[in-house]
Amino acid sequence: MTDLARFAATHGIRHFLFSFCDLFGVQRAKLVPAAAAAELARS
């Protein structure tokens, strides 16, 4: 179990909101299920 998954399970979090800049410098956000959050954070 990854740190994000453990944190989510402990605190009852079902989704994480990731914010990032695209190639054009525009800020974007993505709602990600807690089970897939570790993979997105890694990439």
C-alpha positions as CSV (number, residue, x, y, z in Angstrom):
1,M,0.0,0.0,0.0
2,T,1.4,3.4,-1.0
3,D,1.5,6.4,1.2
4,L,-1.3,8.1,-0.7
5,A,-3.5,5.1,-0.6
6,R,-2.8,4.6,3.1
7,F,-3.6,8.3,3.8
8,A,-6.8,8.0,1.8
9,A,-7.9,4.9,3.6
10,T,-7.1,6.3,7.0
11,H,-9.0,9.6,6.4
12,G,-11.9,8.3,4.3
13,I,-10.8,10.1,1.1
14,R,-12.2,8.7,-2.1
15,H,-10.6,11.1,-4.7
16,F,-7.6,13.4,-5.0
17,L,-7.5,16.6,-7.0
18,F,-4.2,17.0,-8.9
19,S,-3.3,20.3,-10.4
20,F,-0.6,20.7,-13.1
21,C,0.4,22.9,-16.0
22,D,0.0,21.6,-19.6
23,L,2.6,22.2,-22.4
24,F,1.1,25.6,-23.1
25,G,1.5,26.8,-19.5
26,V,-2.3,26.6,-18.8
27,Q,-3.1,25.3,-15.3
28,R,-5.3,22.1,-15.4
29,A,-6.7,19.9,-12.8
30,K,-7.8,16.2,-12.7
31,L,-9.9,14.4,-10.2
32,V,-8.4,11.0,-9.6
33,P,-9.7,8.0,-7.6
34,A,-7.6,7.3,-4.5
35,A,-6.6,3.9,-5.8
36,A,-5.0,5.4,-8.9
37,A,-3.5,8.5,-7.2
38,A,-0.1,7.0,-6.6
39,E,0.4,6.2,-10.3
40,L,-0.4,9.7,-11.3
41,A,1.8,11.2,-8.6
42,R,4.7,9.1,-9.9
43,S,4.3,10.3,-13.5
